[in-house]
């Protein structure tokens, strides 16, 4: 069975994510670091497991590159992409899982985990709290914008675009998508 980490204080996720964008990146995200930024309750520690699950914390409690990207102006899209990666079966099952009702999410997590009702409610609340901070849009998401040195002009801007293609056996759908991309991006 699948496991999904959760926090016992989902109402504090927004506050923690906002704080992470305004304070420095710690050497290690630990139970000792949380009180330094205002999260002193013992239950606040449960949010660290959630941050690890979505890829913001790596081995040994070290903040990941994803954490650093989240501190930038594209933070809502960074979080959306992190959620897609952390909850792949949920995003494969539902096109827009963040818009599901609590009951629909409870059904999903119940079947996936076999956990107790109270635990499932915390998983749902955790997922909903994360979704409230993420940007899921129908437009093509810009995954990353970064400046890199260029031998010609000294600087250039690279734009990486992630595209979610629909599942279909009709090749013409893909041909139309790529034709539209070529027309709008390369011209």
N, CA and C atoms as a LAMMPS dump frame, in Angstrom:
ITEM: TIMESTEP
0
ITEM: NUMBER OF ATOMS
561
ITEM: BOX BOUNDS ff ff ff
-5.0000000000000000e+02 5.0000000000000000e+02
-5.0000000000000000e+02 5.0000000000000000e+02
-5.0000000000000000e+02 5.0000000000000000e+02
ITEM: ATOMS id mol type element x y z
1 1 1 N 0.827 -1.184 0
2 1 2 C 0 0 0
3 1 3 C 0.876 1.254 0
4 2 1 N 0.363 2.282 -0.578
5 2 2 C 1.043 3.577 -0.663
6 2 3 C 0.94 4.311 0.673
7 3 1 N 1.92 5.116 0.988
8 3 2 C 1.838 5.975 2.174
9 3 3 C 1.982 7.425 1.737
10 4 1 N 1.255 8.283 2.395
11 4 2 C 1.31 9.716 2.126
12 4 3 C 1.533 10.438 3.455
13 5 1 N 2.686 11.057 3.631
14 5 2 C 2.918 11.809 4.867
15 5 3 C 1.888 12.929 5.019
16 6 1 N 1.641 13.281 6.259
17 6 2 C 0.683 14.337 6.554
18 6 3 C 1.179 15.096 7.772
19 7 1 N 0.582 16.236 7.983
20 7 2 C 0.882 17.01 9.179
21 7 3 C -0.351 17.068 10.054
22 8 1 N -0.128 17.14 11.338
23 8 2 C -1.243 17.284 12.272
24 8 3 C -1.67 18.745 12.396
25 9 1 N -0.924 19.639 11.728
26 9 2 C -1.247 21.075 11.756
27 9 3 C -1.325 21.623 10.316
28 10 1 N -2.25 21.104 9.498
29 10 2 C -2.307 21.552 8.098
30 10 3 C -2.596 23.049 7.95
31 11 1 N -3.226 23.635 8.942
32 11 2 C -3.508 25.064 8.898
33 11 3 C -2.254 25.929 8.978
34 12 1 N -1.126 25.334 9.324
35 12 2 C 0.125 26.094 9.435
36 12 3 C 1.022 25.937 8.211
37 13 1 N 0.623 25.103 7.258
38 13 2 C 1.445 24.889 6.061
39 13 3 C 1.648 26.19 5.295
40 14 1 N 0.586 26.95 5.113
41 14 2 C 0.701 28.224 4.383
42 14 3 C 1.728 29.124 5.06
43 15 1 N 1.627 29.247 6.365
44 15 2 C 2.543 30.105 7.119
45 15 3 C 3.99 29.637 6.96
46 16 1 N 4.21 28.324 7.019
47 16 2 C 5.57 27.796 6.876
48 16 3 C 6.113 28.044 5.473
49 17 1 N 5.309 27.768 4.454
50 17 2 C 5.775 27.978 3.081
51 17 3 C 6.075 29.451 2.811
52 18 1 N 5.252 30.334 3.347
53 18 2 C 5.522 31.77 3.178
54 18 3 C 6.808 32.163 3.914
55 19 1 N 7.001 31.612 5.088
56 19 2 C 8.197 31.916 5.873
57 19 3 C 9.455 31.418 5.153
58 20 1 N 9.366 30.256 4.518
59 20 2 C 10.511 29.692 3.799
60 20 3 C 10.97 30.607 2.669
61 21 1 N 10.074 31.414 2.147
62 21 2 C 10.432 32.332 1.073
63 21 3 C 11.095 33.603 1.6
64 22 1 N 10.944 33.869 2.9
65 22 2 C 11.468 35.131 3.424
66 22 3 C 12.68 34.976 4.34
67 23 1 N 12.933 33.778 4.835
68 23 2 C 14.11 33.568 5.686
69 23 3 C 15.196 32.893 4.859
70 24 1 N 16.389 32.856 5.389
71 24 2 C 17.486 32.187 4.696
72 24 3 C 17.28 30.68 4.637
73 25 1 N 17.973 30.052 3.716
74 25 2 C 17.906 28.594 3.59
75 25 3 C 18.843 28.005 4.64
76 26 1 N 18.304 27.166 5.533
77 26 2 C 19.164 26.619 6.593
78 26 3 C 20.121 25.562 6.054
79 27 1 N 21.137 25.3 6.817
80 27 2 C 22.064 24.208 6.492
81 27 3 C 21.322 22.877 6.563
82 28 1 N 20.432 22.788 7.571
83 28 2 C 19.632 21.572 7.767
84 28 3 C 18.255 21.98 8.274
85 29 1 N 17.21 21.436 7.646
86 29 2 C 15.838 21.687 8.096
87 29 3 C 15.515 20.62 9.134
88 30 1 N 15.463 21.022 10.399
89 30 2 C 15.29 20.064 11.483
90 30 3 C 14.312 20.603 12.518
91 31 1 N 14.013 19.752 13.485
92 31 2 C 13.143 20.17 14.576
93 31 3 C 13.776 21.326 15.349
94 32 1 N 15.073 21.448 15.336
95 32 2 C 15.755 22.566 15.99
96 32 3 C 15.681 23.857 15.197
97 33 1 N 15.503 23.757 13.882
98 33 2 C 15.408 24.942 13.023
99 33 3 C 14.022 25.585 13.105
100 34 1 N 12.993 24.773 13.209
101 34 2 C 11.626 25.305 13.202
102 34 3 C 11.371 26.384 14.266
103 35 1 N 11.76 26.194 15.533
104 35 2 C 11.513 27.246 16.528
105 35 3 C 12.226 28.559 16.21
106 36 1 N 13.356 28.471 15.52
107 36 2 C 14.098 29.687 15.176
108 36 3 C 13.292 30.595 14.247
109 37 1 N 12.364 30.007 13.477
110 37 2 C 11.559 30.815 12.561
111 37 3 C 10.094 30.921 13.019
112 38 1 N 9.849 30.595 14.297
113 38 2 C 8.53 30.815 14.877
114 38 3 C 7.613 29.613 14.968
115 39 1 N 8.096 28.428 14.679
116 39 2 C 7.265 27.218 14.75
117 39 3 C 7.729 26.385 15.95
118 40 1 N 7.166 26.733 17.131
119 40 2 C 7.66 26.183 18.391
120 40 3 C 6.867 24.987 18.906
121 41 1 N 5.662 24.766 18.391
122 41 2 C 4.832 23.662 18.872
123 41 3 C 5.403 22.324 18.409
124 42 1 N 5.278 21.316 19.247
125 42 2 C 5.82 20.006 18.878
126 42 3 C 5.139 19.448 17.628
127 43 1 N 3.864 19.755 17.419
128 43 2 C 3.16 19.269 16.226
129 43 3 C 3.661 19.925 14.942
130 44 1 N 4.301 21.088 15.044
131 44 2 C 4.855 21.752 13.859
132 44 3 C 5.898 20.881 13.173
133 45 1 N 6.547 20.018 13.942
134 45 2 C 7.587 19.144 13.381
135 45 3 C 7.04 18.211 12.305
136 46 1 N 5.744 17.91 12.382
137 46 2 C 5.163 16.993 11.393
138 46 3 C 5.189 17.597 9.986
139 47 1 N 5.353 18.897 9.884
140 47 2 C 5.42 19.529 8.561
141 47 3 C 6.735 19.199 7.853
142 48 1 N 7.776 18.851 8.6
143 48 2 C 9.052 18.502 7.983
144 48 3 C 8.925 17.247 7.116
145 49 1 N 8.15 16.279 7.571
146 49 2 C 7.922 15.067 6.779
147 49 3 C 7.208 15.372 5.471
148 50 1 N 6.298 16.332 5.514
149 50 2 C 5.585 16.744 4.303
150 50 3 C 6.55 17.427 3.335
151 51 1 N 7.407 18.308 3.86
152 51 2 C 8.395 18.98 3.005
153 51 3 C 9.343 17.978 2.359
154 52 1 N 9.704 16.95 3.1
155 52 2 C 10.569 15.907 2.542
156 52 3 C 9.819 15.144 1.441
157 53 1 N 8.564 14.817 1.692
158 53 2 C 7.756 14.067 0.732
159 53 3 C 7.605 14.814 -0.59
160 54 1 N 7.436 16.125 -0.538
161 54 2 C 7.256 16.887 -1.785
162 54 3 C 8.591 17.306 -2.407
163 55 1 N 9.696 16.869 -1.81
164 55 2 C 10.999 17.079 -2.423
165 55 3 C 11.719 18.351 -2.021
166 56 1 N 11.228 19.07 -1.018
167 56 2 C 11.893 20.287 -0.577
168 56 3 C 13.065 19.991 0.35
169 57 1 N 13.026 18.835 1.01
170 57 2 C 14.102 18.421 1.906
171 57 3 C 14.675 17.114 1.381
172 58 1 N 16 17.073 1.281
173 58 2 C 16.675 15.875 0.798
174 58 3 C 17.236 15.054 1.947
175 59 1 N 18.119 14.125 1.616
176 59 2 C 18.741 13.278 2.638
177 59 3 C 19.46 14.117 3.697
178 60 1 N 19.368 13.641 4.928
179 60 2 C 20.045 14.332 6.025
180 60 3 C 19.419 15.662 6.403
181 61 1 N 18.213 15.929 5.911
182 61 2 C 17.534 17.183 6.243
183 61 3 C 18.016 18.385 5.457
184 62 1 N 18.834 18.163 4.448
185 62 2 C 19.366 19.284 3.66
186 62 3 C 18.295 19.829 2.713
187 63 1 N 18.094 21.145 2.699
188 63 2 C 17.169 21.738 1.734
189 63 3 C 17.622 21.421 0.304
190 64 1 N 16.669 21.074 -0.537
191 64 2 C 16.967 20.685 -1.917
192 64 3 C 16.983 21.898 -2.848
193 65 1 N 17.381 21.653 -4.084
194 65 2 C 17.315 22.703 -5.105
195 65 3 C 15.876 23.155 -5.309
196 66 1 N 14.937 22.232 -5.152
197 66 2 C 13.524 22.572 -5.296
198 66 3 C 13.111 23.604 -4.249
199 67 1 N 13.619 23.466 -3.033
200 67 2 C 13.366 24.448 -1.971
201 67 3 C 13.872 25.813 -2.439
202 68 1 N 15.074 25.844 -2.978
203 68 2 C 15.66 27.112 -3.427
204 68 3 C 14.856 27.716 -4.585
205 69 1 N 14.388 26.878 -5.505
206 69 2 C 13.555 27.374 -6.611
207 69 3 C 12.243 27.942 -6.079
208 70 1 N 11.714 27.31 -5.033
209 70 2 C 10.448 27.771 -4.453
210 70 3 C 10.566 29.187 -3.89
211 71 1 N 11.744 29.605 -3.526
212 71 2 C 11.933 30.946 -2.98
213 71 3 C 11.853 32.038 -4.053
214 72 1 N 11.828 31.646 -5.315
215 72 2 C 11.801 32.604 -6.414
216 72 3 C 10.398 33.063 -6.776
217 73 1 N 10.309 33.88 -7.819
218 73 2 C 9.019 34.456 -8.213
219 73 3 C 8.04 33.423 -8.775
220 74 1 N 8.525 32.285 -9.208
221 74 2 C 7.665 31.26 -9.798
222 74 3 C 7.277 30.199 -8.764
223 75 1 N 7.236 30.594 -7.478
224 75 2 C 7.037 29.641 -6.396
225 75 3 C 5.754 28.816 -6.509
226 76 1 N 4.677 29.416 -6.985
227 76 2 C 3.413 28.673 -7.084
228 76 3 C 3.503 27.545 -8.11
229 77 1 N 4.176 27.791 -9.227
230 77 2 C 4.364 26.737 -10.231
231 77 3 C 5.355 25.692 -9.747
232 78 1 N 6.381 26.102 -9.016
233 78 2 C 7.35 25.154 -8.461
234 78 3 C 6.622 24.182 -7.53
235 79 1 N 5.755 24.722 -6.679
236 79 2 C 5.006 23.87 -5.758
237 79 3 C 4.047 22.96 -6.532
238 80 1 N 3.394 23.479 -7.552
239 80 2 C 2.489 22.65 -8.359
240 80 3 C 3.238 21.47 -8.974
241 81 1 N 4.413 21.734 -9.527
242 81 2 C 5.208 20.658 -10.113
243 81 3 C 5.673 19.669 -9.049
244 82 1 N 6.015 20.172 -7.866
245 82 2 C 6.429 19.288 -6.771
246 82 3 C 5.28 18.371 -6.362
247 83 1 N 4.064 18.902 -6.344
248 83 2 C 2.907 18.085 -5.982
249 83 3 C 2.627 17.028 -7.043
250 84 1 N 2.775 17.396 -8.307
251 84 2 C 2.586 16.405 -9.377
252 84 3 C 3.578 15.25 -9.225
253 85 1 N 4.813 15.58 -8.848
254 85 2 C 5.843 14.551 -8.669
255 85 3 C 5.588 13.709 -7.419
256 86 1 N 5.147 14.337 -6.338
257 86 2 C 4.965 13.64 -5.067
258 86 3 C 3.714 12.761 -5.048
259 87 1 N 2.686 13.172 -5.773
260 87 2 C 1.412 12.453 -5.793
261 87 3 C 1.098 11.96 -7.211
262 88 1 N 1.981 11.171 -7.831
263 88 2 C 1.758 10.812 -9.239
264 88 3 C 0.474 10.032 -9.492
265 89 1 N 0.13 9.087 -8.624
266 89 2 C -1.083 8.299 -8.888
267 89 3 C -2.341 9.147 -8.74
268 90 1 N -2.326 10.118 -7.861
269 90 2 C -3.478 11.013 -7.705
270 90 3 C -3.652 11.874 -8.953
271 91 1 N -2.542 12.386 -9.503
272 91 2 C -2.612 13.224 -10.698
273 91 3 C -2.863 12.401 -11.964
274 92 1 N -2.545 11.113 -11.916
275 92 2 C -2.867 10.252 -13.054
276 92 3 C -4.333 9.835 -13.023
277 93 1 N -4.875 9.703 -11.825
278 93 2 C -6.272 9.293 -11.673
279 93 3 C -7.225 10.445 -11.962
280 94 1 N -6.878 11.635 -11.509
281 94 2 C -7.736 12.812 -11.673
282 94 3 C -6.993 13.92 -12.409
283 95 1 N -7.684 14.555 -13.326
284 95 2 C -7.082 15.649 -14.09
285 95 3 C -6.767 16.845 -13.204
286 96 1 N -7.671 17.157 -12.28
287 96 2 C -7.494 18.303 -11.385
288 96 3 C -7.767 17.884 -9.942
289 97 1 N -6.853 17.143 -9.326
290 97 2 C -7.131 16.643 -7.974
291 97 3 C -7.291 17.736 -6.925
292 98 1 N -6.72 18.889 -7.166
293 98 2 C -6.857 19.967 -6.178
294 98 3 C -8.28 20.523 -6.124
295 99 1 N -9.066 20.251 -7.144
296 99 2 C -10.454 20.733 -7.144
297 99 3 C -11.431 19.671 -6.647
298 100 1 N -10.927 18.521 -6.255
299 100 2 C -11.796 17.465 -5.733
300 100 3 C -12.348 17.859 -4.369
301 101 1 N -13.484 17.281 -4.031
302 101 2 C -14.049 17.501 -2.699
303 101 3 C -13.26 16.69 -1.682
304 102 1 N -13.437 17.037 -0.424
305 102 2 C -12.768 16.287 0.639
306 102 3 C -13.202 14.824 0.608
307 103 1 N -14.475 14.562 0.326
308 103 2 C -14.951 13.176 0.274
309 103 3 C -14.293 12.399 -0.864
310 104 1 N -14.141 13.025 -2.021
311 104 2 C -13.491 12.35 -3.146
312 104 3 C -12.026 12.033 -2.81
313 105 1 N -11.351 12.985 -2.178
314 105 2 C -9.966 12.743 -1.778
315 105 3 C -9.878 11.669 -0.699
316 106 1 N -10.84 11.667 0.233
317 106 2 C -10.86 10.618 1.263
318 106 3 C -10.984 9.24 0.624
319 107 1 N -11.853 9.122 -0.374
320 107 2 C -12.005 7.84 -1.069
321 107 3 C -10.684 7.405 -1.692
322 108 1 N -10.019 8.328 -2.374
323 108 2 C -8.749 8.007 -3.027
324 108 3 C -7.71 7.55 -1.999
325 109 1 N -7.477 8.37 -0.972
326 109 2 C -6.452 8.053 0.023
327 109 3 C -6.802 6.781 0.8
328 110 1 N -8.069 6.545 1.038
329 110 2 C -8.496 5.344 1.745
330 110 3 C -8.133 4.087 0.964
331 111 1 N -8.447 4.079 -0.324
332 111 2 C -8.134 2.924 -1.17
333 111 3 C -6.623 2.749 -1.314
334 112 1 N -5.905 3.85 -1.49
335 112 2 C -4.459 3.786 -1.699
336 112 3 C -3.685 3.352 -0.456
337 113 1 N -4.157 3.768 0.722
338 113 2 C -3.364 3.56 1.934
339 113 3 C -3.937 2.531 2.898
340 114 1 N -5.254 2.398 2.926
341 114 2 C -5.88 1.521 3.918
342 114 3 C -5.742 2.071 5.333
343 115 1 N -5.437 3.346 5.465
344 115 2 C -5.225 3.976 6.775
345 115 3 C -6.559 4.225 7.487
346 116 1 N -6.457 4.535 8.756
347 116 2 C -7.629 4.839 9.572
348 116 3 C -8.262 6.154 9.132
349 117 1 N -9.529 6.309 9.461
350 117 2 C -10.317 7.479 9.045
351 117 3 C -9.673 8.801 9.47
352 118 1 N -9.191 8.893 10.697
353 118 2 C -8.567 10.128 11.188
354 118 3 C -7.283 10.453 10.436
355 119 1 N -6.513 9.426 10.139
356 119 2 C -5.274 9.612 9.381
357 119 3 C -5.583 10.097 7.975
358 120 1 N -6.598 9.508 7.366
359 120 2 C -6.978 9.895 6.007
360 120 3 C -7.429 11.357 5.98
361 121 1 N -8.167 11.773 6.99
362 121 2 C -8.604 13.179 7.053
363 121 3 C -7.409 14.117 7.097
364 122 1 N -6.364 13.732 7.821
365 122 2 C -5.154 14.561 7.889
366 122 3 C -4.423 14.581 6.542
367 123 1 N -4.414 13.447 5.839
368 123 2 C -3.808 13.404 4.5
369 123 3 C -4.549 14.347 3.557
370 124 1 N -5.88 14.314 3.623
371 124 2 C -6.703 15.187 2.771
372 124 3 C -6.438 16.649 3.108
373 125 1 N -6.456 16.981 4.391
374 125 2 C -6.237 18.368 4.806
375 125 3 C -4.844 18.855 4.412
376 126 1 N -3.85 17.972 4.523
377 126 2 C -2.485 18.328 4.131
378 126 3 C -2.421 18.605 2.64
379 127 1 N -3.002 17.711 1.844
380 127 2 C -2.989 17.884 0.39
381 127 3 C -3.724 19.164 -0.007
382 128 1 N -4.883 19.404 0.59
383 128 2 C -5.657 20.617 0.268
384 128 3 C -4.875 21.884 0.643
385 129 1 N -4.183 21.856 1.774
386 129 2 C -3.396 23.023 2.192
387 129 3 C -2.263 23.289 1.21
388 130 1 N -1.608 22.23 0.743
389 130 2 C -0.542 22.399 -0.25
390 130 3 C -1.115 22.939 -1.56
391 131 1 N -2.251 22.403 -1.973
392 131 2 C -2.882 22.857 -3.218
393 131 3 C -3.226 24.348 -3.167
394 132 1 N -3.602 24.814 -1.999
395 132 2 C -4.002 26.221 -1.873
396 132 3 C -2.849 27.177 -2.137
397 133 1 N -1.626 26.665 -2.091
398 133 2 C -0.444 27.498 -2.316
399 133 3 C 0.17 27.277 -3.698
400 134 1 N -0.402 26.358 -4.482
401 134 2 C 0.163 26.003 -5.785
402 134 3 C -0.668 26.588 -6.916
403 135 1 N -0.025 26.778 -8.061
404 135 2 C -0.724 27.318 -9.241
405 135 3 C -0.837 26.216 -10.292
406 136 1 N -2.043 25.731 -10.474
407 136 2 C -2.33 24.76 -11.523
408 136 3 C -3.191 25.488 -12.54
409 137 1 N -2.674 25.638 -13.749
410 137 2 C -3.45 26.368 -14.745
411 137 3 C -3.515 25.574 -16.031
412 138 1 N -4.444 25.939 -16.878
413 138 2 C -4.587 25.289 -18.18
414 138 3 C -3.527 25.787 -19.161
415 139 1 N -2.95 26.932 -18.872
416 139 2 C -1.91 27.45 -19.766
417 139 3 C -0.644 26.623 -19.608
418 140 1 N 0.262 26.778 -20.539
419 140 2 C 1.514 26.041 -20.482
420 140 3 C 2.349 26.593 -19.334
421 141 1 N 2.685 25.758 -18.33
422 141 2 C 3.437 26.268 -17.193
423 141 3 C 4.905 26.487 -17.537
424 142 1 N 5.415 27.594 -17.101
425 142 2 C 6.85 27.846 -17.249
426 142 3 C 7.496 27.21 -16.04
427 143 1 N 8.251 26.157 -16.265
428 143 2 C 8.833 25.403 -15.156
429 143 3 C 10.015 26.125 -14.548
430 144 1 N 10.793 26.762 -15.391
431 144 2 C 12.008 27.377 -14.846
432 144 3 C 12.483 28.453 -15.799
433 145 1 N 12.814 29.601 -15.258
434 145 2 C 13.431 30.658 -16.057
435 145 3 C 14.74 30.978 -15.373
436 146 1 N 15.81 30.917 -16.096
437 146 2 C 17.104 31.204 -15.494
438 146 3 C 17.994 31.902 -16.491
439 147 1 N 18.89 32.689 -15.989
440 147 2 C 19.859 33.355 -16.853
441 147 3 C 21.143 32.554 -16.835
442 148 1 N 21.728 32.415 -18.002
443 148 2 C 22.994 31.709 -18.117
444 148 3 C 23.937 32.538 -18.961
445 149 1 N 25.233 32.408 -18.738
446 149 2 C 26.191 33.17 -19.547
447 149 3 C 26.139 32.749 -21.01
448 150 1 N 26.358 33.689 -21.886
449 150 2 C 26.389 33.401 -23.321
450 150 3 C 27.674 33.975 -23.899
451 151 1 N 28.311 33.236 -24.752
452 151 2 C 29.573 33.684 -25.344
453 151 3 C 29.363 34.863 -26.29
454 152 1 N 28.146 35.021 -26.826
455 152 2 C 27.907 36.069 -27.809
456 152 3 C 27.577 37.404 -27.151
457 153 1 N 26.601 37.432 -26.268
458 153 2 C 26.138 38.71 -25.731
459 153 3 C 26.424 38.907 -24.258
460 154 1 N 27.004 37.93 -23.613
461 154 2 C 27.264 38.072 -22.191
462 154 3 C 26.161 37.488 -21.334
463 155 1 N 24.926 37.522 -21.799
464 155 2 C 23.791 36.956 -21.06
465 155 3 C 22.72 36.509 -22.054
466 156 1 N 21.979 35.513 -21.639
467 156 2 C 20.817 35.075 -22.405
468 156 3 C 19.795 34.548 -21.424
469 157 1 N 18.578 34.408 -21.86
470 157 2 C 17.515 33.876 -21.027
471 157 3 C 17.041 32.573 -21.647
472 158 1 N 17.044 31.523 -20.843
473 158 2 C 16.529 30.234 -21.29
474 158 3 C 15.184 30.01 -20.638
475 159 1 N 14.208 29.567 -21.391
476 159 2 C 12.9 29.254 -20.866
477 159 3 C 12.627 27.784 -21.137
478 160 1 N 12.423 27.03 -20.071
479 160 2 C 12.058 25.623 -20.195
480 160 3 C 10.565 25.51 -19.977
481 161 1 N 9.876 24.816 -20.861
482 161 2 C 8.429 24.678 -20.762
483 161 3 C 8.085 23.204 -20.617
484 162 1 N 7.317 22.879 -19.57
485 162 2 C 6.809 21.519 -19.392
486 162 3 C 5.394 21.478 -19.932
487 163 1 N 5.096 20.488 -20.742
488 163 2 C 3.777 20.37 -21.339
489 163 3 C 3.192 19.019 -20.968
490 164 1 N 1.975 19.02 -20.442
491 164 2 C 1.284 17.775 -20.165
492 164 3 C 0.42 17.45 -21.363
493 165 1 N 0.767 16.388 -22.066
494 165 2 C 0.031 15.984 -23.261
495 165 3 C -1.113 15.057 -22.883
496 166 1 N -2.233 15.169 -23.582
497 166 2 C -3.354 14.273 -23.288
498 166 3 C -3.024 12.849 -23.734
499 167 1 N -3.597 11.9 -23.061
500 167 2 C -3.42 10.503 -23.449
501 167 3 C -4.413 10.207 -24.57
502 168 1 N -3.876 9.827 -25.734
503 168 2 C -4.733 9.528 -26.877
504 168 3 C -3.987 8.641 -27.863
505 169 1 N -4.744 7.891 -28.63
506 169 2 C -4.155 7.071 -29.698
507 169 3 C -4.174 7.816 -31.028
508 170 1 N -4.79 8.977 -31.054
509 170 2 C -4.928 9.766 -32.276
510 170 3 C -3.673 10.621 -32.479
511 171 1 N -2.823 10.245 -33.43
512 171 2 C -1.578 10.966 -33.7
513 171 3 C -1.826 12.413 -34.11
514 172 1 N -2.959 12.671 -34.732
515 172 2 C -3.258 14.029 -35.209
516 172 3 C -3.353 15.029 -34.056
517 173 1 N -3.77 14.571 -32.894
518 173 2 C -3.837 15.455 -31.733
519 173 3 C -2.443 15.973 -31.407
520 174 1 N -1.466 15.059 -31.374
521 174 2 C -0.097 15.457 -31.072
522 174 3 C 0.472 16.345 -32.187
523 175 1 N 0.176 16.018 -33.427
524 175 2 C 0.661 16.82 -34.549
525 175 3 C 0.147 18.254 -34.442
526 176 1 N -1.138 18.407 -34.088
527 176 2 C -1.722 19.757 -33.962
528 176 3 C -1.073 20.523 -32.803
529 177 1 N -0.814 19.831 -31.712
530 177 2 C -0.186 20.487 -30.559
531 177 3 C 1.205 20.98 -30.929
532 178 1 N 2.003 20.108 -31.546
533 178 2 C 3.37 20.501 -31.893
534 178 3 C 3.399 21.562 -32.995
535 179 1 N 2.438 21.513 -33.889
536 179 2 C 2.357 22.546 -34.928
537 179 3 C 2.054 23.904 -34.276
538 180 1 N 1.123 23.906 -33.34
539 180 2 C 0.777 25.153 -32.646
540 180 3 C 1.974 25.673 -31.84
541 181 1 N 2.697 24.774 -31.2
542 181 2 C 3.886 25.195 -30.465
543 181 3 C 4.904 25.84 -31.387
544 182 1 N 5.121 25.222 -32.535
545 182 2 C 6.089 25.754 -33.486
546 182 3 C 5.66 27.144 -33.954
547 183 1 N 4.38 27.295 -34.271
548 183 2 C 3.87 28.585 -34.748
549 183 3 C 4.015 29.676 -33.692
550 184 1 N 3.731 29.346 -32.463
551 184 2 C 3.684 30.381 -31.42
552 184 3 C 5.009 30.582 -30.695
553 185 1 N 5.855 29.582 -30.684
554 185 2 C 7.112 29.722 -29.947
555 185 3 C 8.312 30.014 -30.821
556 186 1 N 8.299 29.535 -32.034
557 186 2 C 9.485 29.69 -32.871
558 186 3 C 9.382 30.863 -33.849
559 187 1 N 8.215 31.382 -34.037
560 187 2 C 8.068 32.528 -34.95
561 187 3 C 8.266 33.839 -34.236
